[in-house]
Amino acid sequence: MGQLHRSIVRILGLLIALSAFAAPATAEDYPARSIRLIIPFPPGGSNDVVGRIIANQLGQKLGQQVFVDNRAGAGGVVGTDLAVKAAPDGYTLLVISVAHAVDPWIYKETFDPIKDFTPVGILATGTNVLSVNPKLPVHSVQDLLDLAKQKPGSLNYASAGIGSFQNLSGELFKLMANVDIQHVPYKGGGPAMLAVIAGEDQVMFSSIVQTVPNIQSGLLRGLATGGAKRSTILPELPTIAESGVPGYVAADWWGILAPAGTPAPIVGKLHAAIEDVLQSADTKKYLDEQGATPLFMSSDEFAQYIVSEIAKWGPVVKRAGMKAE
């Protein structure tokens, strides 16, 4: 009987210990271990570049490692689905971009992009860059338009996948300039850019945060940027709008979500830490070097922003006839 009693006591002690470990963390003791930051695209793209900058700085701020977990596939849907299924305890976060607002119009998602997540905070925004392989005999947007009209369907533009920012930017350009350039989707911005650098494709409407180093090194030739005004990091390039496609504007954005049900105190602590990170000199420097601009919104404002972005891009997707393959 004594042995049984001791066994029961040990089991009860173990259960108590396990229940304490499984209990949701409070804001005071969070984080008590490392945090996984899922990036639903492969390394090398804009989501990865921005995500890694923030992960490094956020880890220092919180005193725990924030490690990046790249989970690519289906325009970001695969990694996003993984985040949905994670425990809502603040130890799994998700980097999103404009693709999060576009995917619902293209893919049959098994989750709700609004209801199944808790918005933590927006991070930054950045325009696109229209760039080409240096061997392509064009040195301006007008040169590209002329060549595209002389040889319709002969040029290819690479993107991070159907519904990605690069895909949206390219389809918007085609619609507004009335040209026929073929879309070639890849499994991320990194592979797409490598394809253009290698000459497998000729054109790319890539996010500025992944493009600047390759323009500066001569691996790509920048023709124009897609913002409403010229970029401060590539001031020598005109905007696409002033180069023959009036009214063209394309900008990406990035933010962080947590699974729905993540405790409000933890979300609040994360949001405050992210805003501190975005205001730091180091983060501003890193983002500025990539051509990105920090953004500041409350978690509720970010939630409303995502809803508005989903509504905004629906008509563009339908008009361009974008469909999952």
FENKAWO-V231436 format. One record per residue. N is the residue number from 0. RES is the residue in one letter. SS is DSSP state (@ for helix, = for strand, . for the rest). PHI is phi in whole degrees, -180 to 180 (none if undefined). OMEGA is omega in radians with two decimals (* if undefined). Layout:
# FENKAWO-V231436
((N,RES,SS,PHI,OMEGA) (N,RES,SS,PHI,OMEGA))
This chain:
# FENKAWO-V231436
((0,M,.,none,3.12) (1,G,@,-63,3.12) (2,Q,@,-63,3.12) (3,L,@,-62,-3.14) (4,H,@,-60,-3.14) (5,R,@,-64,3.12) (6,S,@,-65,3.13) (7,I,@,-63,3.13) (8,V,@,-62,3.14) (9,R,@,-64,-3.14) (10,I,@,-64,3.12) (11,L,@,-62,3.11) (12,G,@,-63,3.13) (13,L,@,-66,3.13) (14,L,@,-63,3.11) (15,I,@,-63,3.13) (16,A,@,-64,-3.14) (17,L,@,-67,3.14) (18,S,@,-66,3.10) (19,A,@,-67,-3.14) (20,F,@,-69,-3.07) (21,A,@,-82,-3.09) (22,A,.,-63,-3.13) (23,P,.,-61,-3.12) (24,A,.,-69,3.03) (25,T,.,-91,-3.13) (26,A,.,-62,-3.08) (27,E,.,-67,-3.09) (28,D,.,-100,3.11) (29,Y,.,-92,-0.06) (30,P,.,-92,-3.14) (31,A,.,-101,3.10) (32,R,.,-152,-3.08) (33,S,.,-66,-3.09) (34,I,=,-115,3.10) (35,R,=,-93,3.09) (36,L,=,-111,-3.12) (37,I,=,-79,3.02) (38,I,=,-113,-3.00) (39,P,.,-80,3.09) (40,F,.,-143,-3.12) (41,P,.,-73,3.11) (42,P,.,-59,3.05) (43,G,.,103,3.13) (44,G,.,-88,-3.07) (45,S,@,-66,3.10) (46,N,@,-60,-3.12) (47,D,@,-70,-3.13) (48,V,@,-62,-3.13) (49,V,@,-66,-3.12) (50,G,@,-59,-3.12) (51,R,@,-71,3.07) (52,I,@,-61,-3.11) (53,I,@,-69,-3.12) (54,A,@,-59,-3.12) (55,N,@,-63,-3.11) (56,Q,@,-71,-3.13) (57,L,@,-67,3.10) (58,G,@,-61,3.11) (59,Q,@,-65,-3.11) (60,K,@,-68,-3.07) (61,L,@,-88,3.14) (62,G,.,80,3.08) (63,Q,.,-138,3.13) (64,Q,.,-66,2.97) (65,V,=,-111,-3.05) (66,F,=,-101,-3.09) (67,V,=,-85,3.10) (68,D,=,-127,3.14) (69,N,=,-77,3.12) (70,R,.,-131,-3.03) (71,A,.,-87,3.03) (72,G,.,140,3.06) (73,A,@,54,3.07) (74,G,@,63,3.14) (75,G,@,103,-3.07) (76,V,@,-68,-3.09) (77,V,@,-62,3.14) (78,G,@,-67,3.14) (79,T,@,-66,3.10) (80,D,@,-63,3.11) (81,L,@,-64,3.13) (82,A,@,-67,3.12) (83,V,@,-58,-3.04) (84,K,.,-85,-3.12) (85,A,.,-76,3.10) (86,A,.,-64,-3.12) (87,P,.,-82,-3.06) (88,D,.,-120,3.12) (89,G,.,87,-3.11) (90,Y,.,-101,2.99) (91,T,=,-133,3.13) (92,L,=,-125,-3.08) (93,L,=,-133,3.01) (94,V,=,-86,3.07) (95,I,=,-124,3.10) (96,S,=,-141,3.13) (97,V,.,-60,3.11) (98,A,@,-58,3.13) (99,H,@,-64,-3.14) (100,A,@,-87,-3.09) (101,V,@,-98,-3.06) (102,D,@,-54,-3.13) (103,P,@,-60,-3.14) (104,W,@,-85,-3.02) (105,I,.,-118,-3.04) (106,Y,.,-105,3.01) (107,K,.,-87,-3.07) (108,E,.,-79,3.12) (109,T,.,-90,-3.11) (110,F,.,-135,3.07) (111,D,.,-96,-3.07) (112,P,.,-65,3.12) (113,I,.,-105,-3.01) (114,K,.,-68,-3.06) (115,D,.,-90,-3.13) (116,F,=,-137,3.00) (117,T,=,-114,3.12) (118,P,=,-63,3.10) (119,V,=,-98,3.13) (120,G,=,-174,3.04) (121,I,=,-83,-3.06) (122,L,=,-111,-3.01) (123,A,=,-163,3.06) (124,T,=,-135,3.12) (125,G,=,-161,-3.12) (126,T,=,-80,3.03) (127,N,=,-100,3.07) (128,V,=,-131,3.03) (129,L,=,-84,-3.11) (130,S,=,-131,-3.11) (131,V,=,-137,3.00) (132,N,=,-65,-3.07) (133,P,.,-58,-3.14) (134,K,.,-79,3.09) (135,L,.,-71,-3.04) (136,P,.,-77,3.07) (137,V,.,-133,-3.12) (138,H,.,-129,3.12) (139,S,.,-156,3.09) (140,V,@,-62,-3.14) (141,Q,@,-64,3.06) (142,D,@,-60,3.14) (143,L,@,-66,3.12) (144,L,@,-62,-3.14) (145,D,@,-63,-3.13) (146,L,@,-66,3.14) (147,A,@,-64,-3.13) (148,K,@,-80,3.09) (149,Q,@,-72,-3.09) (150,K,.,-129,-3.09) (151,P,.,-59,3.11) (152,G,.,81,-3.09) (153,S,.,-89,-3.13) (154,L,.,-99,3.10) (155,N,=,-117,2.96) (156,Y,=,-116,-3.11) (157,A,=,-93,3.10) (158,S,=,-142,3.12) (159,A,.,-77,3.13) (160,G,.,131,-3.14) (161,I,.,-63,-3.12) (162,G,.,91,3.12) (163,S,.,-74,3.11) (164,F,@,-59,3.13) (165,Q,@,-63,3.12) (166,N,@,-65,3.10) (167,L,@,-60,-3.12) (168,S,@,-62,-3.14) (169,G,@,-68,-3.14) (170,E,@,-67,3.08) (171,L,@,-63,3.10) (172,F,@,-61,-3.13) (173,K,@,-61,-3.13) (174,L,@,-66,-3.06) (175,M,@,-77,-3.13) (176,A,@,-97,3.14) (177,N,.,57,3.10) (178,V,.,-126,-3.13) (179,D,.,-108,3.07) (180,I,.,-123,-3.04) (181,Q,=,-78,3.13) (182,H,=,-92,3.06) (183,V,=,-123,-3.10) (184,P,=,-82,3.05) (185,Y,.,-122,-3.11) (186,K,.,-93,3.11) (187,G,.,155,-3.13) (188,G,@,-67,3.13) (189,G,@,-63,3.09) (190,P,@,-59,3.13) (191,A,@,-64,-3.13) (192,M,@,-67,3.10) (193,L,@,-61,3.13) (194,A,@,-66,3.11) (195,V,@,-71,3.11) (196,I,@,-61,-3.13) (197,A,@,-78,3.14) (198,G,.,88,3.09) (199,E,.,-68,3.00) (200,D,.,-127,-3.01) (201,Q,.,-109,-2.95) (202,V,=,-130,3.05) (203,M,=,-151,3.03) (204,F,=,-108,-2.97) (205,S,=,-93,3.09) (206,S,=,-64,-3.09) (207,I,@,-60,-3.07) (208,V,@,-68,3.11) (209,Q,@,-105,-2.97) (210,T,@,-100,-3.03) (211,V,@,-52,-3.12) (212,P,@,-59,-3.11) (213,N,@,-76,3.03) (214,I,@,-73,-3.12) (215,Q,@,-64,3.14) (216,S,.,-86,3.13) (217,G,.,88,3.12) (218,L,.,-73,3.07) (219,L,=,-131,3.04) (220,R,=,-109,3.11) (221,G,=,-79,3.11) (222,L,=,-105,-3.10) (223,A,=,-169,3.06) (224,T,=,-109,-3.01) (225,G,.,-101,3.14) (226,G,.,-80,3.10) (227,A,.,-71,3.07) (228,K,.,-140,-3.08) (229,R,.,-63,3.14) (230,S,.,-78,3.11) (231,T,.,-73,-3.13) (232,I,.,-89,3.05) (233,L,.,-129,-3.03) (234,P,.,-65,-3.13) (235,E,.,-75,-3.14) (236,L,.,-90,3.06) (237,P,=,-75,3.02) (238,T,=,-82,3.08) (239,I,.,-63,-3.12) (240,A,@,-63,-3.13) (241,E,@,-88,-3.06) (242,S,@,-113,3.08) (243,G,.,126,3.10) (244,V,.,-129,-3.07) (245,P,.,-56,3.08) (246,G,.,88,-3.12) (247,Y,.,-73,3.04) (248,V,.,-145,3.10) (249,A,.,-141,3.14) (250,A,=,-137,3.09) (251,D,=,-97,3.04) (252,W,=,-148,-3.12) (253,W,=,-137,3.13) (254,G,=,-155,-3.13) (255,I,=,-127,3.07) (256,L,=,-118,2.99) (257,A,=,-124,3.08) (258,P,=,-59,3.10) (259,A,.,-58,3.14) (260,G,.,96,3.07) (261,T,.,-62,-3.07) (262,P,.,-54,-3.11) (263,A,@,-56,3.12) (264,P,@,-61,3.12) (265,I,@,-71,3.09) (266,V,@,-60,3.13) (267,G,@,-63,3.14) (268,K,@,-67,3.11) (269,L,@,-65,-3.14) (270,H,@,-61,3.14) (271,A,@,-63,3.14) (272,A,@,-66,3.12) (273,I,@,-64,3.12) (274,E,@,-65,3.07) (275,D,@,-62,3.13) (276,V,@,-62,-3.11) (277,L,@,-65,3.14) (278,Q,@,-87,-3.11) (279,S,.,-73,-3.12) (280,A,@,-63,-3.12) (281,D,@,-64,-3.12) (282,T,@,-65,3.11) (283,K,@,-59,3.13) (284,K,@,-64,-3.12) (285,Y,@,-62,-3.14) (286,L,@,-67,-3.14) (287,D,@,-62,3.12) (288,E,@,-64,3.13) (289,Q,@,-98,3.13) (290,G,.,84,-3.14) (291,A,.,-103,-3.12) (292,T,=,-119,3.13) (293,P,=,-60,3.08) (294,L,.,-122,-3.12) (295,F,.,-132,3.07) (296,M,.,-147,2.98) (297,S,.,-73,3.12) (298,S,@,-61,3.11) (299,D,@,-67,3.11) (300,E,@,-65,3.11) (301,F,@,-65,3.10) (302,A,@,-60,3.12) (303,Q,@,-66,3.13) (304,Y,@,-64,3.13) (305,I,@,-62,3.10) (306,V,@,-59,-3.13) (307,S,@,-67,3.12) (308,E,@,-69,3.10) (309,I,@,-63,3.12) (310,A,@,-67,-3.09) (311,K,@,-67,-2.99) (312,W,@,-87,3.11) (313,G,@,-54,-3.14) (314,P,@,-61,3.14) (315,V,@,-66,3.13) (316,V,@,-60,-3.11) (317,K,@,-67,-3.13) (318,R,@,-64,-3.13) (319,A,@,-82,-3.14) (320,G,.,68,-3.12) (321,M,.,-74,-3.11) (322,K,.,-139,3.09) (323,A,.,-69,3.13) (324,E,.,-95,*))
